[in-house]
């Protein structure tokens, strides 16, 4: 068809003509400061251990964790979220090593704070699953159910020891009812009023967690569907959000990120606190696997996936590519 006169009257392509033009009019900015690095610290190893399902990600020693933290600071990353991986023989039904002041997560927290001080926001995963011999996020009843209220008592203990070890932020992730309020009370009553809570407000029972279970050496058999959310539900997330805010959450999170961008957008539109999203292990593994096959451009896919999460409303993104992506963005590749 031949164009005549003023047809078409509107030409959006004018704003796409050059890289500089596209950058100038971009509606979404991805910055290193938006990124948080999840990291695993493992007990009883003398060198980093590769995670087979997550190419490029390792279980750290204390020394390599220190180096990863320094590298993240240098790239402009804002935070690091630590997960502890204890020796199997130290796991028990109550996750005792999770509240041991000398447990591996607490040692990791101290090491990172000693290394980088306040240059990174040091965050700790507050959950029992890494430390229980049954792999669930809480204490079990005699018939094998997760006991919500008994678990809350353990979370209160965890909050105190993690704050004592130097956490700026604790992230209660077990999806127990009332967990944010109990953790807030525990922190306030032990002189840790300045420690923030990043609530895992929306955490779905997802098939995309698979590689993470290798990363933390999970002992889980079965599933967590009685406490993590049903992927079919969205309104339920808003109820969880209201409860966490009422209990004192300083920040809220949606996990996973990519499959739940609709929920993330709804949460972000509804609150006046910072919103995070966790780009989880399965999301990471899919891009890495497709790139390894030559099916996609790895670097472009990483940045596109992160931009999509940011566009949906996440102010903070937990991603295993945090340091690498931050280095790219610092060189103007975003």
BALOBA-1460 file (C-alpha; in Angstrom, 3 decimals):
// residues 334
<rec num="1" residu="x" x="0.000" y="0.000" z="0.000"/>
<rec num="2" residu="x" x="1.339" y="3.440" z="-0.932"/>
<rec num="3" residu="x" x="1.349" y="6.077" z="1.836"/>
<rec num="4" residu="x" x="-0.108" y="9.492" z="0.944"/>
<rec num="5" residu="x" x="-0.345" y="12.774" z="2.793"/>
<rec num="6" residu="x" x="-0.063" y="12.422" z="6.537"/>
<rec num="7" residu="x" x="-0.728" y="8.670" z="6.603"/>
<rec num="8" residu="x" x="0.148" y="7.202" z="9.046"/>
<rec num="9" residu="x" x="-0.444" y="10.142" z="11.343"/>
<rec num="10" residu="x" x="1.567" y="8.703" z="14.226"/>
<rec num="11" residu="x" x="5.004" y="7.137" z="13.823"/>
<rec num="12" residu="x" x="6.280" y="5.583" z="17.069"/>
<rec num="13" residu="x" x="9.296" y="4.271" z="15.169"/>
<rec num="14" residu="x" x="10.786" y="7.763" z="15.225"/>
<rec num="15" residu="x" x="11.728" y="7.119" z="18.846"/>
<rec num="16" residu="x" x="13.522" y="3.876" z="17.977"/>
<rec num="17" residu="x" x="15.891" y="5.169" z="15.318"/>
<rec num="18" residu="x" x="19.255" y="4.981" z="17.154"/>
<rec num="19" residu="x" x="20.658" y="3.338" z="20.288"/>
<rec num="20" residu="x" x="21.033" y="6.763" z="21.898"/>
<rec num="21" residu="x" x="17.431" y="7.670" z="21.104"/>
<rec num="22" residu="x" x="16.178" y="4.377" z="22.522"/>
<rec num="23" residu="x" x="18.213" y="4.868" z="25.676"/>
<rec num="24" residu="x" x="16.957" y="8.421" z="26.116"/>
<rec num="25" residu="x" x="13.279" y="7.472" z="25.961"/>
<rec num="26" residu="x" x="13.534" y="4.166" z="27.828"/>
<rec num="27" residu="x" x="10.757" y="3.864" z="30.400"/>
<rec num="28" residu="x" x="12.538" y="1.304" z="32.565"/>
<rec num="29" residu="x" x="16.059" y="1.715" z="33.938"/>
<rec num="30" residu="x" x="18.023" y="-1.267" z="35.181"/>
<rec num="31" residu="x" x="20.878" y="-0.248" z="37.451"/>
<rec num="32" residu="x" x="23.463" y="-2.222" z="39.472"/>
<rec num="33" residu="x" x="21.838" y="-0.775" z="42.596"/>
<rec num="34" residu="x" x="18.686" y="-2.779" z="41.774"/>
<rec num="35" residu="x" x="20.533" y="-6.085" z="42.110"/>
<rec num="36" residu="x" x="21.067" y="-8.448" z="45.048"/>
<rec num="37" residu="x" x="23.323" y="-11.500" z="44.869"/>
<rec num="38" residu="x" x="22.098" y="-14.762" z="46.468"/>
<rec num="39" residu="x" x="25.108" y="-16.756" z="47.715"/>
<rec num="40" residu="x" x="25.634" y="-20.147" z="49.344"/>
<rec num="41" residu="x" x="28.250" y="-20.815" z="52.009"/>
<rec num="42" residu="x" x="29.040" y="-24.469" z="52.722"/>
<rec num="43" residu="x" x="30.517" y="-26.048" z="55.785"/>
<rec num="44" residu="x" x="33.369" y="-28.551" z="55.612"/>
<rec num="45" residu="x" x="34.824" y="-27.778" z="52.178"/>
<rec num="46" residu="x" x="38.221" y="-26.267" z="51.384"/>
<rec num="47" residu="x" x="37.378" y="-25.050" z="47.874"/>
<rec num="48" residu="x" x="34.220" y="-23.766" z="46.167"/>
<rec num="49" residu="x" x="31.919" y="-26.544" z="44.973"/>
<rec num="50" residu="x" x="30.241" y="-26.196" z="41.575"/>
<rec num="51" residu="x" x="26.459" y="-26.615" z="41.438"/>
<rec num="52" residu="x" x="25.819" y="-28.830" z="38.416"/>
<rec num="53" residu="x" x="22.319" y="-27.511" z="37.682"/>
<rec num="54" residu="x" x="23.441" y="-23.876" z="37.947"/>
<rec num="55" residu="x" x="26.519" y="-23.398" z="35.748"/>
<rec num="56" residu="x" x="28.760" y="-20.668" z="37.117"/>
<rec num="57" residu="x" x="27.272" y="-20.763" z="40.645"/>
<rec num="58" residu="x" x="29.147" y="-22.344" z="43.547"/>
<rec num="59" residu="x" x="28.791" y="-23.281" z="47.172"/>
<rec num="60" residu="x" x="31.381" y="-21.011" z="48.747"/>
<rec num="61" residu="x" x="33.970" y="-21.480" z="51.407"/>
<rec num="62" residu="x" x="34.220" y="-18.607" z="53.869"/>
<rec num="63" residu="x" x="37.233" y="-17.271" z="51.968"/>
<rec num="64" residu="x" x="35.595" y="-17.450" z="48.539"/>
<rec num="65" residu="x" x="32.446" y="-15.901" z="49.989"/>
<rec num="66" residu="x" x="34.515" y="-12.936" z="51.138"/>
<rec num="67" residu="x" x="35.915" y="-12.564" z="47.625"/>
<rec num="68" residu="x" x="32.445" y="-12.769" z="46.063"/>
<rec num="69" residu="x" x="31.243" y="-10.032" z="48.400"/>
<rec num="70" residu="x" x="34.165" y="-7.766" z="47.471"/>
<rec num="71" residu="x" x="33.519" y="-8.386" z="43.772"/>
<rec num="72" residu="x" x="29.839" y="-7.522" z="44.221"/>
<rec num="73" residu="x" x="30.747" y="-4.259" z="45.938"/>
<rec num="74" residu="x" x="33.097" y="-3.395" z="43.091"/>
<rec num="75" residu="x" x="30.341" y="-3.967" z="40.530"/>
<rec num="76" residu="x" x="27.882" y="-1.719" z="42.382"/>
<rec num="77" residu="x" x="25.551" y="-4.480" z="43.580"/>
<rec num="78" residu="x" x="23.453" y="-3.348" z="46.547"/>
<rec num="79" residu="x" x="23.050" y="-6.510" z="48.584"/>
<rec num="80" residu="x" x="23.936" y="-10.131" z="49.198"/>
<rec num="81" residu="x" x="21.496" y="-12.769" z="50.485"/>
<rec num="82" residu="x" x="23.231" y="-15.619" z="52.299"/>
<rec num="83" residu="x" x="22.134" y="-19.252" z="52.571"/>
<rec num="84" residu="x" x="23.948" y="-21.741" z="54.801"/>
<rec num="85" residu="x" x="24.774" y="-25.306" z="53.771"/>
<rec num="86" residu="x" x="25.701" y="-27.347" z="56.866"/>
<rec num="87" residu="x" x="27.291" y="-30.771" z="56.957"/>
<rec num="88" residu="x" x="24.622" y="-33.478" z="56.638"/>
<rec num="89" residu="x" x="25.575" y="-34.986" z="59.970"/>
<rec num="90" residu="x" x="24.649" y="-31.784" z="61.775"/>
<rec num="91" residu="x" x="21.055" y="-31.723" z="60.549"/>
<rec num="92" residu="x" x="18.320" y="-32.733" z="62.954"/>
<rec num="93" residu="x" x="14.547" y="-32.549" z="63.256"/>
<rec num="94" residu="x" x="14.576" y="-29.036" z="64.752"/>
<rec num="95" residu="x" x="17.294" y="-27.538" z="62.564"/>
<rec num="96" residu="x" x="19.457" y="-26.863" z="65.602"/>
<rec num="97" residu="x" x="22.500" y="-25.750" z="63.621"/>
<rec num="98" residu="x" x="20.383" y="-22.943" z="62.171"/>
<rec num="99" residu="x" x="20.303" y="-21.243" z="65.567"/>
<rec num="100" residu="x" x="23.849" y="-22.118" z="66.612"/>
<rec num="101" residu="x" x="25.838" y="-18.849" z="66.877"/>
<rec num="102" residu="x" x="28.712" y="-20.771" z="65.274"/>
<rec num="103" residu="x" x="26.557" y="-22.377" z="62.577"/>
<rec num="104" residu="x" x="27.722" y="-21.976" z="59.001"/>
<rec num="105" residu="x" x="25.271" y="-19.208" z="58.077"/>
<rec num="106" residu="x" x="26.241" y="-17.131" z="61.096"/>
<rec num="107" residu="x" x="29.934" y="-17.625" z="60.279"/>
<rec num="108" residu="x" x="29.210" y="-16.475" z="56.737"/>
<rec num="109" residu="x" x="27.384" y="-13.383" z="57.945"/>
<rec num="110" residu="x" x="30.287" y="-12.422" z="60.185"/>
<rec num="111" residu="x" x="32.807" y="-13.014" z="57.417"/>
<rec num="112" residu="x" x="30.983" y="-10.802" z="54.932"/>
<rec num="113" residu="x" x="30.422" y="-8.001" z="57.445"/>
<rec num="114" residu="x" x="34.092" y="-8.126" z="58.429"/>
<rec num="115" residu="x" x="35.095" y="-7.953" z="54.766"/>
<rec num="116" residu="x" x="32.771" y="-5.274" z="53.382"/>
<rec num="117" residu="x" x="31.147" y="-3.630" z="56.398"/>
<rec num="118" residu="x" x="28.187" y="-1.560" z="55.287"/>
<rec num="119" residu="x" x="29.235" y="-1.426" z="51.617"/>
<rec num="120" residu="x" x="26.780" y="-4.257" z="50.931"/>
<rec num="121" residu="x" x="23.396" y="-4.743" z="52.538"/>
<rec num="122" residu="x" x="23.997" y="-8.133" z="54.152"/>
<rec num="123" residu="x" x="20.851" y="-10.268" z="54.174"/>
<rec num="124" residu="x" x="20.193" y="-13.687" z="55.668"/>
<rec num="125" residu="x" x="17.694" y="-16.341" z="54.712"/>
<rec num="126" residu="x" x="15.616" y="-17.040" z="57.812"/>
<rec num="127" residu="x" x="14.286" y="-20.560" z="57.390"/>
<rec num="128" residu="x" x="14.891" y="-24.036" z="58.751"/>
<rec num="129" residu="x" x="14.865" y="-26.110" z="55.571"/>
<rec num="130" residu="x" x="18.641" y="-26.090" z="55.056"/>
<rec num="131" residu="x" x="19.175" y="-27.390" z="58.595"/>
<rec num="132" residu="x" x="16.466" y="-30.018" z="59.139"/>
<rec num="133" residu="x" x="17.022" y="-33.683" z="58.392"/>
<rec num="134" residu="x" x="13.521" y="-33.874" z="56.877"/>
<rec num="135" residu="x" x="14.059" y="-30.805" z="54.675"/>
<rec num="136" residu="x" x="10.903" y="-28.955" z="55.639"/>
<rec num="137" residu="x" x="10.835" y="-25.285" z="56.597"/>
<rec num="138" residu="x" x="9.614" y="-25.955" z="60.112"/>
<rec num="139" residu="x" x="9.219" y="-28.266" z="63.052"/>
<rec num="140" residu="x" x="7.101" y="-31.355" z="62.417"/>
<rec num="141" residu="x" x="4.299" y="-32.813" z="64.509"/>
<rec num="142" residu="x" x="4.244" y="-36.489" z="65.426"/>
<rec num="143" residu="x" x="2.192" y="-37.242" z="62.311"/>
<rec num="144" residu="x" x="4.553" y="-35.368" z="59.977"/>
<rec num="145" residu="x" x="2.759" y="-32.062" z="59.504"/>
<rec num="146" residu="x" x="4.594" y="-28.747" z="59.775"/>
<rec num="147" residu="x" x="3.694" y="-27.188" z="63.135"/>
<rec num="148" residu="x" x="3.183" y="-23.508" z="62.383"/>
<rec num="149" residu="x" x="3.405" y="-22.094" z="65.906"/>
<rec num="150" residu="x" x="6.258" y="-24.286" z="67.101"/>
<rec num="151" residu="x" x="8.132" y="-23.205" z="63.984"/>
<rec num="152" residu="x" x="7.576" y="-19.549" z="64.828"/>
<rec num="153" residu="x" x="9.418" y="-20.072" z="68.098"/>
<rec num="154" residu="x" x="12.405" y="-21.372" z="66.145"/>
<rec num="155" residu="x" x="12.227" y="-18.414" z="63.735"/>
<rec num="156" residu="x" x="12.390" y="-16.016" z="66.678"/>
<rec num="157" residu="x" x="15.618" y="-17.702" z="67.797"/>
<rec num="158" residu="x" x="17.023" y="-17.574" z="64.266"/>
<rec num="159" residu="x" x="16.285" y="-13.872" z="63.953"/>
<rec num="160" residu="x" x="18.292" y="-13.104" z="67.063"/>
<rec num="161" residu="x" x="21.370" y="-15.143" z="66.135"/>
<rec num="162" residu="x" x="21.403" y="-13.835" z="62.571"/>
<rec num="163" residu="x" x="21.167" y="-10.245" z="63.771"/>
<rec num="164" residu="x" x="23.869" y="-10.912" z="66.356"/>
<rec num="165" residu="x" x="26.061" y="-12.224" z="63.524"/>
<rec num="166" residu="x" x="25.709" y="-8.984" z="61.573"/>
<rec num="167" residu="x" x="22.728" y="-9.258" z="59.255"/>
<rec num="168" residu="x" x="21.377" y="-5.884" z="58.168"/>
<rec num="169" residu="x" x="18.236" y="-7.616" z="56.888"/>
<rec num="170" residu="x" x="16.573" y="-10.936" z="57.693"/>
<rec num="171" residu="x" x="14.377" y="-12.673" z="55.154"/>
<rec num="172" residu="x" x="11.797" y="-14.995" z="56.731"/>
<rec num="173" residu="x" x="11.032" y="-17.344" z="53.850"/>
<rec num="174" residu="x" x="9.203" y="-20.317" z="55.370"/>
<rec num="175" residu="x" x="5.673" y="-19.048" z="54.702"/>
<rec num="176" residu="x" x="4.467" y="-19.703" z="58.238"/>
<rec num="177" residu="x" x="1.415" y="-17.682" z="59.288"/>
<rec num="178" residu="x" x="2.511" y="-14.862" z="61.580"/>
<rec num="179" residu="x" x="6.227" y="-15.173" z="60.845"/>
<rec num="180" residu="x" x="6.867" y="-11.476" z="60.207"/>
<rec num="181" residu="x" x="5.267" y="-10.346" z="63.457"/>
<rec num="182" residu="x" x="7.140" y="-12.919" z="65.529"/>
<rec num="183" residu="x" x="10.462" y="-12.043" z="63.918"/>
<rec num="184" residu="x" x="9.849" y="-8.310" z="64.412"/>
<rec num="185" residu="x" x="9.093" y="-8.840" z="68.104"/>
<rec num="186" residu="x" x="12.173" y="-11.031" z="68.542"/>
<rec num="187" residu="x" x="14.435" y="-8.448" z="66.937"/>
<rec num="188" residu="x" x="12.987" y="-5.558" z="68.925"/>
<rec num="189" residu="x" x="13.182" y="-7.408" z="72.215"/>
<rec num="190" residu="x" x="16.870" y="-8.253" z="71.726"/>
<rec num="191" residu="x" x="18.111" y="-4.778" z="70.842"/>
<rec num="192" residu="x" x="17.978" y="-5.200" z="67.064"/>
<rec num="193" residu="x" x="15.389" y="-2.535" z="66.264"/>
<rec num="194" residu="x" x="17.446" y="-1.374" z="63.268"/>
<rec num="195" residu="x" x="17.509" y="-4.768" z="61.549"/>
<rec num="196" residu="x" x="15.061" y="-4.787" z="58.648"/>
<rec num="197" residu="x" x="12.701" y="-7.528" z="57.518"/>
<rec num="198" residu="x" x="12.434" y="-8.485" z="53.866"/>
<rec num="199" residu="x" x="9.282" y="-10.573" z="53.933"/>
<rec num="200" residu="x" x="8.929" y="-13.449" z="51.502"/>
<rec num="201" residu="x" x="5.338" y="-12.303" z="51.131"/>
<rec num="202" residu="x" x="4.449" y="-14.134" z="47.940"/>
<rec num="203" residu="x" x="6.228" y="-17.483" z="47.636"/>
<rec num="204" residu="x" x="4.696" y="-20.050" z="45.361"/>
<rec num="205" residu="x" x="5.114" y="-23.812" z="45.436"/>
<rec num="206" residu="x" x="7.035" y="-23.859" z="42.182"/>
<rec num="207" residu="x" x="8.613" y="-26.428" z="39.876"/>
<rec num="208" residu="x" x="11.388" y="-23.903" z="39.244"/>
<rec num="209" residu="x" x="13.067" y="-24.488" z="42.646"/>
<rec num="210" residu="x" x="14.709" y="-27.721" z="41.518"/>
<rec num="211" residu="x" x="18.330" y="-26.542" z="41.123"/>
<rec num="212" residu="x" x="18.167" y="-24.673" z="44.442"/>
<rec num="213" residu="x" x="17.651" y="-27.950" z="46.272"/>
<rec num="214" residu="x" x="21.030" y="-29.106" z="45.020"/>
<rec num="215" residu="x" x="22.534" y="-25.747" z="45.960"/>
<rec num="216" residu="x" x="21.522" y="-26.053" z="49.624"/>
<rec num="217" residu="x" x="21.873" y="-29.822" z="49.886"/>
<rec num="218" residu="x" x="18.180" y="-30.190" z="50.665"/>
<rec num="219" residu="x" x="16.998" y="-33.323" z="52.475"/>
<rec num="220" residu="x" x="13.381" y="-32.796" z="51.436"/>
<rec num="221" residu="x" x="11.136" y="-35.634" z="50.425"/>
<rec num="222" residu="x" x="7.625" y="-34.747" z="49.339"/>
<rec num="223" residu="x" x="6.629" y="-31.130" z="48.792"/>
<rec num="224" residu="x" x="5.802" y="-27.883" z="50.574"/>
<rec num="225" residu="x" x="2.301" y="-27.338" z="49.208"/>
<rec num="226" residu="x" x="0.703" y="-27.015" z="52.642"/>
<rec num="227" residu="x" x="2.585" y="-23.789" z="53.345"/>
<rec num="228" residu="x" x="3.821" y="-22.351" z="50.046"/>
<rec num="229" residu="x" x="1.197" y="-20.775" z="47.792"/>
<rec num="230" residu="x" x="-0.770" y="-22.474" z="45.042"/>
<rec num="231" residu="x" x="0.370" y="-21.187" z="41.611"/>
<rec num="232" residu="x" x="-3.289" y="-20.902" z="40.597"/>
<rec num="233" residu="x" x="-3.973" y="-18.137" z="43.117"/>
<rec num="234" residu="x" x="-3.406" y="-14.387" z="42.836"/>
<rec num="235" residu="x" x="-5.907" y="-12.823" z="45.275"/>
<rec num="236" residu="x" x="-4.356" y="-14.914" z="48.020"/>
<rec num="237" residu="x" x="-1.110" y="-13.006" z="47.461"/>
<rec num="238" residu="x" x="-2.805" y="-9.734" z="48.302"/>
<rec num="239" residu="x" x="-4.058" y="-11.217" z="51.553"/>
<rec num="240" residu="x" x="-0.530" y="-12.356" z="52.428"/>
<rec num="241" residu="x" x="0.702" y="-8.874" z="51.557"/>
<rec num="242" residu="x" x="-1.768" y="-7.146" z="53.855"/>
<rec num="243" residu="x" x="-0.841" y="-9.458" z="56.726"/>
<rec num="244" residu="x" x="2.914" y="-8.965" z="56.310"/>
<rec num="245" residu="x" x="2.593" y="-5.189" z="56.187"/>
<rec num="246" residu="x" x="0.395" y="-5.186" z="59.284"/>
<rec num="247" residu="x" x="3.000" y="-7.304" z="61.083"/>
<rec num="248" residu="x" x="5.821" y="-4.873" z="60.320"/>
<rec num="249" residu="x" x="7.512" y="-5.910" z="57.067"/>
<rec num="250" residu="x" x="9.937" y="-3.247" z="55.845"/>
<rec num="251" residu="x" x="10.172" y="-4.718" z="52.339"/>
<rec num="252" residu="x" x="8.202" y="-7.413" z="50.517"/>
<rec num="253" residu="x" x="9.146" y="-10.028" z="47.954"/>
<rec num="254" residu="x" x="7.566" y="-12.043" z="45.163"/>
<rec num="255" residu="x" x="9.159" y="-15.434" z="44.420"/>
<rec num="256" residu="x" x="9.602" y="-16.749" z="41.731"/>
<rec num="257" residu="x" x="9.845" y="-13.680" z="39.527"/>
<rec num="258" residu="x" x="9.425" y="-14.541" z="35.848"/>
<rec num="259" residu="x" x="6.371" y="-16.832" z="35.992"/>
<rec num="260" residu="x" x="4.567" y="-14.411" z="38.331"/>
<rec num="261" residu="x" x="5.095" y="-10.980" z="36.767"/>
<rec num="262" residu="x" x="1.351" y="-10.347" z="36.951"/>
<rec num="263" residu="x" x="1.402" y="-10.856" z="40.716"/>
<rec num="264" residu="x" x="4.559" y="-8.763" z="41.040"/>
<rec num="265" residu="x" x="2.919" y="-5.889" z="39.172"/>
<rec num="266" residu="x" x="-0.163" y="-6.068" z="41.369"/>
<rec num="267" residu="x" x="1.914" y="-6.047" z="44.552"/>
<rec num="268" residu="x" x="4.066" y="-3.159" z="43.339"/>
<rec num="269" residu="x" x="1.001" y="-1.069" z="42.534"/>
<rec num="270" residu="x" x="-0.494" y="-1.702" z="45.963"/>
<rec num="271" residu="x" x="2.258" y="-0.777" z="48.422"/>
<rec num="272" residu="x" x="4.463" y="2.092" z="49.529"/>
<rec num="273" residu="x" x="7.335" y="-0.098" z="50.727"/>
<rec num="274" residu="x" x="10.197" y="-1.401" z="48.548"/>
<rec num="275" residu="x" x="9.334" y="-4.460" z="46.468"/>
<rec num="276" residu="x" x="11.766" y="-7.260" z="45.613"/>
<rec num="277" residu="x" x="11.515" y="-10.219" z="43.264"/>
<rec num="278" residu="x" x="13.648" y="-13.353" z="43.274"/>
<rec num="279" residu="x" x="14.749" y="-14.686" z="39.900"/>
<rec num="280" residu="x" x="15.154" y="-18.231" z="41.123"/>
<rec num="281" residu="x" x="17.403" y="-21.144" z="40.275"/>
<rec num="282" residu="x" x="15.172" y="-22.681" z="37.630"/>
<rec num="283" residu="x" x="14.850" y="-19.387" z="35.799"/>
<rec num="284" residu="x" x="18.640" y="-19.097" z="35.849"/>
<rec num="285" residu="x" x="19.168" y="-22.686" z="34.735"/>
<rec num="286" residu="x" x="16.791" y="-22.442" z="31.764"/>
<rec num="287" residu="x" x="18.577" y="-19.463" z="30.251"/>
<rec num="288" residu="x" x="22.004" y="-20.964" z="30.869"/>
<rec num="289" residu="x" x="20.958" y="-24.294" z="29.339"/>
<rec num="290" residu="x" x="19.385" y="-22.722" z="26.251"/>
<rec num="291" residu="x" x="22.423" y="-20.504" z="25.778"/>
<rec num="292" residu="x" x="24.769" y="-23.466" z="26.117"/>
<rec num="293" residu="x" x="22.838" y="-25.154" z="23.310"/>
<rec num="294" residu="x" x="23.242" y="-22.034" z="21.165"/>
<rec num="295" residu="x" x="19.486" y="-21.488" z="21.041"/>
<rec num="296" residu="x" x="19.494" y="-17.971" z="22.527"/>
<rec num="297" residu="x" x="21.929" y="-15.104" z="23.035"/>
<rec num="298" residu="x" x="22.847" y="-15.570" z="26.702"/>
<rec num="299" residu="x" x="23.776" y="-12.009" z="27.633"/>
<rec num="300" residu="x" x="20.829" y="-10.408" z="25.875"/>
<rec num="301" residu="x" x="18.418" y="-12.919" z="27.396"/>
<rec num="302" residu="x" x="19.750" y="-12.218" z="30.892"/>
<rec num="303" residu="x" x="19.319" y="-8.473" z="30.534"/>
<rec num="304" residu="x" x="15.888" y="-8.849" z="28.932"/>
<rec num="305" residu="x" x="14.684" y="-11.088" z="31.744"/>
<rec num="306" residu="x" x="15.960" y="-8.665" z="34.395"/>
<rec num="307" residu="x" x="14.438" y="-5.684" z="32.605"/>
<rec num="308" residu="x" x="11.079" y="-7.452" z="32.486"/>
<rec num="309" residu="x" x="11.174" y="-8.012" z="36.255"/>
<rec num="310" residu="x" x="12.138" y="-4.397" z="36.818"/>
<rec num="311" residu="x" x="9.397" y="-3.185" z="34.449"/>
<rec num="312" residu="x" x="6.807" y="-5.198" z="36.376"/>
<rec num="313" residu="x" x="7.640" y="-3.162" z="39.471"/>
<rec num="314" residu="x" x="10.532" y="-4.764" z="41.338"/>
<rec num="315" residu="x" x="12.840" y="-2.198" z="42.871"/>
<rec num="316" residu="x" x="15.220" y="-4.971" z="43.932"/>
<rec num="317" residu="x" x="15.992" y="-8.179" z="42.041"/>
<rec num="318" residu="x" x="17.674" y="-11.171" z="43.610"/>
<rec num="319" residu="x" x="19.536" y="-12.876" z="40.786"/>
<rec num="320" residu="x" x="22.510" y="-15.193" z="40.485"/>
<rec num="321" residu="x" x="23.726" y="-12.955" z="37.667"/>
<rec num="322" residu="x" x="23.823" y="-9.895" z="39.940"/>
<rec num="323" residu="x" x="27.563" y="-9.234" z="39.832"/>
<rec num="324" residu="x" x="27.988" y="-10.109" z="36.168"/>
<rec num="325" residu="x" x="24.983" y="-8.054" z="35.067"/>
<rec num="326" residu="x" x="26.058" y="-5.132" z="37.248"/>
<rec num="327" residu="x" x="29.454" y="-5.165" z="35.559"/>
<rec num="328" residu="x" x="27.766" y="-5.024" z="32.159"/>
<rec num="329" residu="x" x="25.504" y="-2.176" z="33.231"/>
<rec num="330" residu="x" x="28.471" y="-0.277" z="34.601"/>
<rec num="331" residu="x" x="30.047" y="-0.483" z="31.160"/>
<rec num="332" residu="x" x="26.887" y="0.822" z="29.518"/>
<rec num="333" residu="x" x="25.587" y="-2.449" z="28.093"/>
<rec num="334" residu="x" x="22.142" y="-2.018" z="29.637"/>
